[in-house]
Amino acid sequence: MNTQDQSFISFLYKLQDIQHVCSGRSSSRQETSFHTLLLFNEGEGDIVIDGMTYPLYRQKGFMLAPGAAMKLHMLSGAPADYYIIRFLALQPSGEPDRYIPAPAIGPHEWIISHFRFVMDMVEEIKRKHHCNSVWDQMKANIVFQEMLMSLFQHTSRDQKPDVQQAVTLTLHYMEQHYASDITRDKLSELAGMSADYYSRMFKKLIGKSPMEYLTDIRINHAKQALVLTRDSFRSIAHGAGFSDEFYFSRKFKAATGRSPSAYVNTIRYSDKIASLKHLLTGHLVALGIEPYAAVINKAYPVTEGFRNTISVGEVQPDLERLMSARPDLILTCEFRDFEKSKKEKMYEQIAPTVTVPFFQNWRTHFQSIARIVGKDTEAVEWLERYETKAETISRKLRQKLGGESVLIVGVGNQKMCVYGQRNVGTVLYGDLKLAMPAGVEAIAHYREVTVDDLAEYDADRIILTCFRHYGNACEEQTIQQECLALWRSPEWQKLKAVQSGAVHHMCDSRHLYTCYTSLSHDLLLDKTVTLLLSDSSK
């Protein structure tokens, strides 16, 4: 890359669209407002970009600037199979927290040496981008950025081959595609090395052969499936990339010293459970289990009542404390669903670790935790009681409030947010069926706002709660001061809910009701009765 192109690395990217085109015809296209990436799986002919002609064949990629004119001239009978990826590129404006469209970069012409790896990422981007789930769409944008980084790293002309980087690339590939048919030859091709040289370099850097490392990844994913699902050993084996359940059982016992069934029983009947996230702790408490060890702080008041739980950290787990506690099982929850962090891998050295995917809904989290600790029946009964309770309260709220809309506002240290359909919103808008103010339906989790923004929601009622309260006394005082300043604000006083006296307070509860867990949601049902059915507004 030249100096101008190097700046492209520092931009922010937002995936706009991805299309898969299969056609044998020549075509002409005028791109307008977005940068465009073309990746050719098959194709033979020429491509003309803004009057410049480039040879076209498989495994080539082209970057087009916004507004670039593009024509494809395919050889007669030659198939064309390519992807069109449009995206927005932004750069810092020079002002704090403000970005502007980046300058046009392109055209670029690339021969992609690690094409199969890129195509696997493209397929994942396409699949997740076209899903209805906002989390899948968010993941599509993350994978898209990873793909761009991979392209930039591999095509930089002034960058010498880096063995460490090549091996790391194959590590990421194995983490993401462990269930597929992966061979040493495929990995060495991806790394751009001969198979023997790749294996030597891999073992020198990682300490084991590529296929041994792949087996470890597959075993770890199988461990998760064994305790989080009721799938058969055959299904788990295939899902983790093993050819059959018998080969899987042999490999599993060789790696863990136990058969798959013995491993499950050891975990399911363990009394020494360490919970590293408040949302998992809440589920355990709802099931009648006080964790053996946990992250404990005042942000989530439930943990303050523990009498026998060992504290392994206040915000993040302390590895030395966790190791000293010597739990039999570690429960954690992470954003990623394909690659473990270095810290997670260290947890595995302390005790068997189950990582619950963050983006699942709370009921799925709750049932997963119940399955792990052998309390499936108790979880079913708990959820039945919860649904009955929520329906009863919902009916009373509809009778009193009718169609009045309720806005959930979080107050923090010099920050304010509107909560959407997760956390508090999943109870109020989902389970209790309260009306959302216009605009809240577009907020998945929360949106930071100013007091001026609140008027746009035009809410009939407002519930005030905390936003990013970490449990210390200084923060408690700061949030109280922020609430007082809010009430003195002329913009606040003009709001419809304020003028009608329909503001309800629970800022003093820290994150007792805003944690995304079964226990918090059950407590929030009770709190809602106090807030909205007993006229306790101020």
C-alpha positions as CSV (number, residue, x, y, z in Angstrom):
1,M,0.0,0.0,0.0
2,N,1.2,3.5,-0.7
3,T,1.2,6.3,2.0
4,Q,-2.3,7.5,1.0
5,D,-3.7,4.0,1.1
6,Q,-2.2,3.4,4.6
7,S,-4.7,5.9,6.0
8,F,-7.5,3.5,4.9
9,I,-6.5,1.2,7.8
10,S,-7.5,3.9,10.4
11,F,-11.1,4.4,9.0
12,L,-14.3,3.1,10.5
13,Y,-16.5,0.8,8.4
14,K,-20.2,0.1,8.2
15,L,-21.4,-2.7,6.0
16,Q,-24.3,-1.6,3.9
17,D,-25.1,-4.5,1.6
18,I,-23.8,-7.7,0.2
19,Q,-24.9,-9.5,-3.0
20,H,-23.9,-12.7,-4.7
21,V,-24.0,-12.5,-8.5
22,C,-23.9,-15.5,-10.8
23,S,-24.1,-14.5,-14.5
24,G,-22.4,-15.2,-17.8
25,R,-23.4,-11.8,-19.3
26,S,-21.3,-8.7,-19.5
27,S,-22.7,-5.9,-17.3
28,S,-22.4,-2.2,-16.6
29,R,-22.9,-0.6,-13.3
30,Q,-22.7,2.9,-11.8
31,E,-21.9,2.9,-8.1
32,T,-22.8,6.1,-6.2
33,S,-22.5,6.8,-2.5
34,F,-20.6,3.8,-1.1
35,H,-17.2,2.2,-1.4
36,T,-17.5,-1.2,-3.2
37,L,-15.6,-4.4,-2.9
38,L,-15.8,-7.0,-5.7
39,L,-14.5,-10.5,-5.1
40,F,-14.5,-12.9,-8.0
41,N,-14.9,-16.6,-7.2
42,E,-15.1,-17.3,-11.0
43,G,-14.7,-15.1,-14.0
44,E,-12.6,-14.5,-17.1
45,G,-12.5,-11.3,-19.1
46,D,-11.9,-7.7,-18.4
47,I,-13.2,-5.1,-15.9
48,V,-13.3,-1.4,-16.7
49,I,-13.2,1.0,-13.8
50,D,-13.5,4.7,-14.6
51,G,-12.0,4.0,-18.1
52,M,-9.1,1.9,-16.9
53,T,-9.1,-1.8,-18.0
54,Y,-7.9,-4.6,-15.7
55,P,-7.7,-8.3,-16.5
56,L,-10.3,-10.4,-14.7
57,Y,-10.0,-13.9,-13.5
58,R,-10.8,-16.0,-10.4
59,Q,-9.5,-15.1,-7.0
60,K,-9.2,-11.4,-7.8
61,G,-10.6,-8.6,-5.8
62,F,-11.2,-4.9,-6.7
63,M,-11.9,-1.9,-4.5
64,L,-14.0,0.9,-6.1
65,A,-14.4,4.4,-4.8
66,P,-17.8,6.0,-4.4
67,G,-19.1,7.2,-7.7
68,A,-16.9,4.9,-9.8
69,A,-18.2,3.6,-13.1
70,M,-17.7,-0.1,-13.6
71,K,-18.2,-2.4,-16.7
72,L,-17.6,-6.2,-16.9
73,H,-16.7,-7.7,-20.2
74,M,-16.8,-11.5,-19.8
75,L,-15.3,-13.9,-22.4
76,S,-18.0,-15.7,-24.4
77,G,-19.4,-18.5,-22.4
78,A,-17.3,-17.7,-19.3
79,P,-19.3,-17.9,-16.1
80,A,-19.1,-15.0,-13.6
81,D,-19.5,-15.7,-9.9
82,Y,-18.7,-12.8,-7.7
83,Y,-19.7,-10.8,-4.6
84,I,-20.6,-7.1,-4.4
85,I,-20.0,-5.7,-1.0
86,R,-20.9,-2.0,-0.4
87,F,-19.8,-0.2,2.7
88,L,-19.5,3.2,4.3
89,A,-16.0,4.4,5.3
90,L,-15.7,7.2,7.9
91,Q,-12.7,9.1,9.2
92,P,-12.3,11.4,12.3
93,S,-13.3,15.0,11.6
94,G,-10.8,16.6,14.0
95,E,-13.6,17.4,16.4
96,P,-14.2,15.0,19.4
97,D,-16.6,12.1,18.7
98,R,-17.4,13.3,15.2
99,Y,-16.8,11.4,12.0
100,I,-17.2,12.4,8.4
101,P,-17.1,10.4,5.1
102,A,-13.6,9.3,4.2
103,P,-11.9,10.4,1.0
104,A,-12.4,8.1,-2.0
105,I,-9.7,5.4,-2.2
106,G,-9.4,3.2,-5.2
107,P,-9.5,1.6,-7.6
108,H,-7.4,-1.3,-6.1
109,E,-6.6,-4.5,-7.8
110,W,-5.8,-7.5,-5.7
111,I,-4.8,-11.1,-6.3
112,I,-5.9,-12.8,-3.1
113,S,-3.6,-15.6,-2.0
114,H,-5.8,-16.7,0.9
115,F,-8.9,-16.7,-1.2
116,R,-10.7,-19.7,0.3
117,F,-10.3,-18.2,3.8
118,V,-11.8,-14.9,2.5
119,M,-14.7,-16.7,0.8
120,D,-15.6,-18.5,4.1
121,M,-15.8,-15.1,5.8
122,V,-17.8,-13.6,2.9
123,E,-20.4,-16.5,3.2
124,E,-20.7,-15.8,6.9
125,I,-21.1,-12.1,6.3
126,K,-23.9,-12.7,3.7
127,R,-25.7,-15.3,5.9
128,K,-25.7,-13.1,9.0
129,H,-26.4,-9.8,7.2
130,H,-29.6,-11.1,5.7
131,C,-30.9,-12.5,9.1
132,N,-33.6,-10.7,10.9
133,S,-31.6,-10.8,14.2
134,V,-29.9,-7.4,15.0
135,W,-27.2,-9.4,16.7
136,D,-26.5,-11.4,13.6
137,Q,-26.3,-8.2,11.6
138,M,-24.0,-6.7,14.1
139,K,-21.8,-9.8,13.9
140,A,-21.8,-9.5,10.0
141,N,-20.3,-6.1,10.3
142,I,-17.6,-7.3,12.7
143,V,-16.7,-10.2,10.4
144,F,-16.6,-7.8,7.5
145,Q,-14.1,-5.6,9.3
146,E,-12.0,-8.7,10.1
147,M,-12.1,-9.6,6.4
148,L,-10.9,-6.1,5.4
149,M,-8.1,-6.3,7.9
150,S,-7.0,-9.7,6.4
151,L,-7.1,-8.3,2.9
152,F,-5.0,-5.2,3.9
153,Q,-2.4,-7.3,5.7
154,H,-2.0,-9.8,2.9
155,T,-1.8,-7.3,0.0
156,S,0.5,-4.7,1.5
157,R,3.4,-4.5,-0.9
158,D,5.8,-3.0,1.6
159,Q,5.1,-5.7,4.3
160,K,7.5,-8.7,4.5
161,P,6.0,-12.1,5.0
162,D,5.4,-12.6,8.7
163,V,5.4,-16.2,9.9
164,Q,3.8,-15.3,13.2
165,Q,1.0,-13.5,11.4
166,A,0.5,-16.4,9.0
167,V,0.2,-18.9,11.8
168,T,-2.1,-16.6,13.7
169,L,-4.3,-16.4,10.6
170,T,-4.7,-20.2,10.6
171,L,-5.4,-20.2,14.4
172,H,-8.4,-17.8,13.7
173,Y,-9.5,-20.0,10.8
174,M,-9.5,-23.1,13.0
175,E,-11.4,-21.3,15.8
176,Q,-14.1,-20.3,13.3
177,H,-14.4,-23.4,11.1
178,Y,-13.5,-26.2,13.5
179,A,-16.6,-28.2,12.5
180,S,-15.6,-28.3,8.8
181,D,-13.1,-30.6,7.0
182,I,-9.8,-29.0,7.8
183,T,-6.5,-30.6,6.6
184,R,-2.9,-29.6,7.1
185,D,-2.6,-28.9,3.4
186,K,-5.5,-26.4,3.5
187,L,-4.0,-24.6,6.5
188,S,-0.6,-24.4,4.9
189,E,-2.1,-23.0,1.7
190,L,-3.9,-20.4,3.8
191,A,-0.6,-19.5,5.5
192,G,1.2,-19.3,2.1
193,M,3.8,-22.0,3.1
194,S,4.7,-25.5,2.2
195,A,3.0,-28.1,4.4
196,D,6.2,-29.3,6.1
197,Y,7.5,-25.8,6.7
198,Y,4.1,-24.7,8.1
199,S,3.9,-27.6,10.5
200,R,7.5,-26.9,11.8
201,M,6.8,-23.2,12.3
202,F,3.4,-23.9,13.9
203,K,4.8,-26.3,16.4
204,K,7.7,-23.9,17.2
205,L,5.3,-21.1,17.9
206,I,2.4,-22.9,19.5
207,G,4.0,-25.9,21.1
208,K,1.9,-28.6,19.3
209,S,1.1,-29.6,15.7
210,P,-1.7,-27.9,13.8
211,M,-3.9,-31.0,13.9
212,E,-3.3,-31.4,17.7
213,Y,-4.3,-27.8,18.2
214,L,-7.4,-28.4,16.1
215,T,-8.4,-31.4,18.1
216,D,-8.1,-29.3,21.3
217,I,-10.5,-26.7,19.8
218,R,-13.0,-29.4,18.9
219,I,-12.8,-31.0,22.3
220,N,-13.5,-27.7,24.0
221,H,-16.5,-27.0,21.8
222,A,-17.7,-30.5,22.5
223,K,-17.4,-29.8,26.3
224,Q,-19.7,-26.8,25.9
225,A,-22.3,-28.8,23.9
226,L,-22.2,-31.7,26.4
227,V,-23.3,-29.5,29.3
228,L,-25.4,-26.9,27.4
229,T,-27.5,-29.3,25.3
230,R,-29.3,-32.6,25.5
231,D,-27.9,-33.6,22.0
232,S,-26.7,-37.2,21.4
233,F,-23.0,-38.0,21.5
234,R,-23.3,-38.6,17.7
235,S,-24.7,-35.2,17.1
236,I,-22.2,-33.5,19.4
237,A,-19.3,-35.3,17.7
238,H,-20.4,-34.2,14.2
239,G,-21.0,-30.7,15.4
240,A,-17.5,-30.4,16.8
241,G,-15.9,-31.8,13.6
242,F,-15.3,-35.4,14.6
243,S,-16.1,-38.1,12.0
244,D,-18.1,-40.3,14.4
245,E,-19.0,-40.7,18.1
246,F,-16.5,-43.5,18.8
247,Y,-13.5,-41.6,17.5
248,F,-14.8,-38.6,19.5
249,S,-15.1,-40.6,22.7
250,R,-11.5,-41.9,22.4
251,K,-10.1,-38.4,21.7
252,F,-12.2,-36.9,24.5
253,K,-11.0,-39.5,27.1
254,A,-7.4,-39.1,26.0
255,A,-7.7,-35.3,26.4
256,T,-9.7,-35.2,29.7
257,G,-9.1,-38.5,31.4
258,R,-12.8,-39.1,31.5
259,S,-15.5,-40.3,29.1
260,P,-18.0,-37.8,27.8
261,S,-20.7,-39.1,30.1
262,A,-18.4,-39.1,33.2
263,Y,-17.4,-35.5,32.4
264,V,-21.0,-34.4,32.3
265,N,-21.9,-36.1,35.6
266,T,-18.8,-34.5,37.3
267,I,-20.0,-31.0,36.3
268,R,-23.7,-31.5,36.8
269,Y,-23.3,-32.5,40.5
270,S,-20.6,-30.1,41.4
271,D,-21.1,-28.0,44.6
272,K,-18.1,-25.7,43.9
273,I,-19.4,-23.4,41.1
274,A,-17.6,-20.1,40.4
275,S,-19.8,-17.5,38.6
276,L,-17.8,-14.8,36.9
277,K,-20.8,-12.7,35.6
278,H,-23.7,-11.1,37.5
279,L,-26.3,-12.3,35.0
280,L,-25.2,-15.9,35.6
281,T,-25.1,-15.4,39.4
282,G,-28.7,-14.2,39.2
283,H,-29.8,-17.3,37.5
284,L,-28.1,-19.5,40.0
285,V,-29.8,-17.7,42.9
286,A,-33.2,-18.0,41.2
287,L,-32.5,-21.8,41.2
288,G,-31.8,-21.7,44.9
289,I,-28.0,-21.9,44.5
290,E,-25.5,-19.6,46.3
291,P,-22.3,-19.8,44.2
292,Y,-19.2,-21.3,45.8
293,A,-17.3,-18.3,44.3
294,A,-18.3,-15.2,42.4
295,V,-17.5,-11.7,41.3
296,I,-19.0,-9.6,44.0
297,N,-19.6,-5.8,44.1
298,K,-22.3,-3.4,45.2
299,A,-23.5,-2.7,41.7
300,Y,-25.6,-5.9,41.9
301,P,-27.0,-5.8,45.5
302,V,-28.0,-9.5,45.4
303,T,-24.3,-10.5,45.9
304,E,-24.0,-8.4,49.1
305,G,-26.3,-11.0,50.8
306,F,-23.9,-13.9,50.2
307,R,-22.5,-15.4,53.4
308,N,-20.4,-18.3,52.2
309,T,-19.4,-17.2,48.7
310,I,-15.7,-16.6,48.0
311,S,-15.1,-13.3,46.3
312,V,-12.9,-13.7,43.2
313,G,-13.0,-10.1,42.1
314,E,-15.1,-6.9,42.3
315,V,-15.5,-6.0,38.6
316,Q,-13.4,-8.6,36.7
317,P,-12.3,-11.9,38.0
318,D,-8.8,-12.0,39.6
319,L,-7.0,-15.1,38.3
320,E,-5.0,-15.6,41.5
321,R,-8.1,-15.5,43.7
322,L,-9.9,-17.8,41.3
323,M,-7.0,-20.2,41.3
324,S,-6.9,-20.1,45.1
325,A,-10.6,-20.9,45.4
326,R,-10.1,-24.1,43.4
327,P,-13.7,-24.4,42.0
328,D,-14.9,-27.5,40.2
329,L,-16.7,-25.5,37.6
330,I,-16.4,-22.0,36.2
331,L,-19.4,-20.2,34.5
332,T,-18.8,-17.2,32.3
333,C,-20.5,-15.3,29.5
334,E,-18.8,-13.6,26.5
335,F,-19.8,-11.5,23.5
336,R,-18.0,-13.7,21.0
337,D,-19.4,-17.0,19.8
338,F,-16.4,-18.4,17.9
339,E,-13.1,-17.6,19.6
340,K,-12.0,-17.7,23.2
341,S,-10.0,-14.9,24.8
342,K,-6.6,-15.5,26.4
343,K,-8.3,-15.1,29.8
344,E,-10.9,-17.7,29.0
345,K,-8.2,-20.2,28.0
346,M,-6.5,-19.6,31.3
347,Y,-9.8,-20.4,33.1
348,E,-9.8,-23.8,31.5
349,Q,-6.4,-24.5,33.2
350,I,-8.1,-23.9,36.6
351,A,-11.4,-25.8,36.2
352,P,-13.8,-26.9,33.4
353,T,-15.3,-23.7,32.0
354,V,-18.7,-23.2,30.4
355,T,-19.1,-20.0,28.3
356,V,-22.7,-19.0,27.8
357,P,-23.2,-16.9,24.6
358,F,-24.1,-13.3,25.6
359,F,-26.6,-12.7,22.8
360,Q,-29.1,-15.4,23.8
361,N,-32.2,-14.2,25.6
362,W,-32.5,-14.5,29.3
363,R,-34.9,-17.5,29.3
364,T,-32.4,-19.4,27.2
365,H,-29.6,-18.4,29.6
366,F,-31.7,-19.5,32.6
367,Q,-32.5,-22.9,31.1
368,S,-28.9,-23.4,30.0
369,I,-27.7,-22.8,33.6
370,A,-30.4,-25.1,35.0
371,R,-29.3,-27.8,32.5
372,I,-25.6,-27.4,33.6
373,V,-26.4,-27.8,37.3
374,G,-29.1,-30.5,36.9
375,K,-32.1,-28.4,37.8
376,D,-34.1,-28.6,34.6
377,T,-37.4,-29.4,36.4
378,E,-36.9,-26.5,38.8
379,A,-36.3,-24.1,35.9
380,V,-39.5,-25.2,34.2
381,E,-41.5,-24.7,37.4
382,W,-39.9,-21.3,38.0
383,L,-40.7,-20.0,34.5
384,E,-44.3,-21.2,34.8
385,R,-44.7,-19.2,38.1
386,Y,-43.0,-16.1,36.4
387,E,-45.3,-16.2,33.4
388,T,-48.4,-16.4,35.5
389,K,-47.2,-13.6,37.8
390,A,-46.3,-11.4,34.7
391,E,-49.7,-12.0,33.1
392,T,-51.6,-11.1,36.3
393,I,-49.6,-7.8,36.7
394,S,-49.9,-7.0,33.0
395,R,-53.7,-7.3,33.2
396,K,-53.9,-4.9,36.2
397,L,-51.5,-2.4,34.5
398,R,-53.6,-2.4,31.3
399,Q,-56.7,-1.7,33.4
400,K,-55.1,1.2,35.1
401,L,-52.8,2.7,32.4
402,G,-54.7,1.8,29.3
403,G,-52.4,2.7,26.4
404,E,-50.1,5.1,28.2
405,S,-46.5,4.8,27.0
406,V,-43.6,4.3,29.4
407,L,-40.1,5.5,28.8
408,I,-37.2,4.0,30.7
409,V,-34.4,6.5,31.4
410,G,-31.0,5.6,32.8
411,V,-29.0,8.2,34.7
412,G,-25.2,7.8,35.1
413,N,-22.1,9.9,35.7
414,Q,-22.5,12.8,33.2
415,K,-24.4,10.4,30.9
416,M,-28.0,9.5,30.3
417,C,-29.6,6.7,28.2
418,V,-33.0,5.4,27.0
419,Y,-33.3,1.7,27.6
420,G,-34.7,-0.3,24.7
421,Q,-35.9,-3.9,24.5
422,R,-33.3,-5.7,26.5
423,N,-32.7,-5.6,30.3
424,V,-35.6,-3.5,31.9
425,G,-37.3,-3.3,28.6
426,T,-37.6,-7.0,28.1
427,V,-39.9,-7.1,31.3
428,L,-41.8,-3.8,30.8
429,Y,-42.4,-4.0,27.1
430,G,-42.2,-7.7,26.6
431,D,-43.6,-9.5,29.6
432,L,-45.9,-6.8,30.9
433,K,-46.8,-5.5,27.4
434,L,-46.5,-1.8,28.3
435,A,-46.7,0.6,25.4
436,M,-43.4,1.9,24.0
437,P,-43.0,5.5,23.1
438,A,-42.3,6.1,19.4
439,G,-38.6,5.5,18.6
440,V,-37.9,2.9,21.4
441,E,-38.7,0.0,19.0
442,A,-35.4,0.9,17.2
443,I,-33.3,0.5,20.4
444,A,-32.1,-3.0,21.0
445,H,-30.3,-2.4,24.3
446,Y,-29.9,1.3,25.1
447,R,-29.2,4.6,23.4
448,E,-27.2,7.5,25.0
449,V,-29.3,10.7,24.9
450,T,-29.4,14.2,26.3
451,V,-32.2,15.8,28.2
452,D,-33.2,17.6,25.0
453,D,-33.7,14.3,23.2
454,L,-36.3,13.1,25.7
455,A,-39.0,15.3,24.3
456,E,-38.9,13.4,21.0
457,Y,-40.2,10.3,22.7
458,D,-43.3,12.2,24.1
459,A,-43.8,9.6,26.8
460,D,-46.8,9.5,29.1
461,R,-44.7,8.1,32.0
462,I,-41.0,7.9,32.8
463,I,-39.2,5.4,35.0
464,L,-35.8,6.7,36.2
465,T,-33.1,4.0,36.9
466,C,-29.3,3.8,36.9
467,F,-27.0,3.7,33.9
468,R,-23.5,2.3,34.3
469,H,-23.4,2.2,38.1
470,Y,-20.3,0.3,39.3
471,G,-21.3,0.2,42.9
472,N,-19.0,2.6,44.7
473,A,-20.2,5.3,47.1
474,C,-18.8,8.1,44.9
475,E,-20.9,7.0,42.0
476,E,-24.0,6.7,44.2
477,Q,-23.6,10.3,45.2
478,T,-22.9,11.4,41.6
479,I,-26.0,9.8,40.3
480,Q,-28.1,11.5,43.0
481,Q,-26.6,14.8,42.0
482,E,-27.3,14.1,38.3
483,C,-31.0,13.4,39.2
484,L,-31.3,16.6,41.1
485,A,-29.7,18.5,38.2
486,L,-32.2,16.8,35.9
487,W,-35.1,18.0,37.9
488,R,-33.8,21.6,37.8
489,S,-33.5,21.5,34.1
490,P,-36.1,23.6,32.1
491,E,-36.0,20.9,29.4
492,W,-37.0,18.2,31.9
493,Q,-39.7,20.3,33.4
494,K,-41.3,20.7,30.0
495,L,-41.8,17.0,29.5
496,K,-45.4,15.7,29.5
497,A,-44.7,13.0,32.0
498,V,-43.0,15.5,34.4
499,Q,-45.8,18.0,34.2
500,S,-48.4,15.3,34.9
501,G,-46.5,13.9,37.9
502,A,-45.9,10.6,36.2
503,V,-42.2,10.0,36.9
504,H,-41.3,6.9,38.9
505,H,-37.9,6.4,40.7
506,M,-35.7,3.4,41.2
507,C,-32.3,5.0,40.9
508,D,-31.4,4.0,44.4
509,S,-31.5,0.3,43.5
510,R,-28.3,0.3,41.5
511,H,-28.5,-2.6,39.0
512,L,-30.8,-4.8,41.1
513,Y,-33.5,-4.5,38.4
514,T,-31.5,-3.7,35.3
515,C,-29.3,-6.8,35.2
516,Y,-30.4,-9.2,32.4
517,T,-31.2,-12.2,34.6
518,S,-34.1,-14.2,35.8
519,L,-33.8,-13.1,39.4
520,S,-33.7,-9.4,38.5
521,H,-36.7,-9.7,36.2
522,D,-38.8,-11.4,38.9
523,L,-37.9,-8.7,41.4
524,L,-38.7,-6.0,38.7
525,L,-42.2,-7.5,38.4
526,D,-42.7,-6.8,42.1
527,K,-41.1,-3.3,41.8
528,T,-43.4,-2.5,38.9
529,V,-46.5,-3.1,41.1
530,T,-45.1,-0.6,43.7
531,L,-44.1,2.0,41.0
532,L,-47.2,1.9,38.7
533,L,-50.0,0.4,40.7
534,S,-49.7,2.1,44.0
535,D,-49.3,5.7,42.7
536,S,-45.8,6.1,44.2
537,S,-44.7,8.6,41.5
538,K,-43.1,11.9,42.4
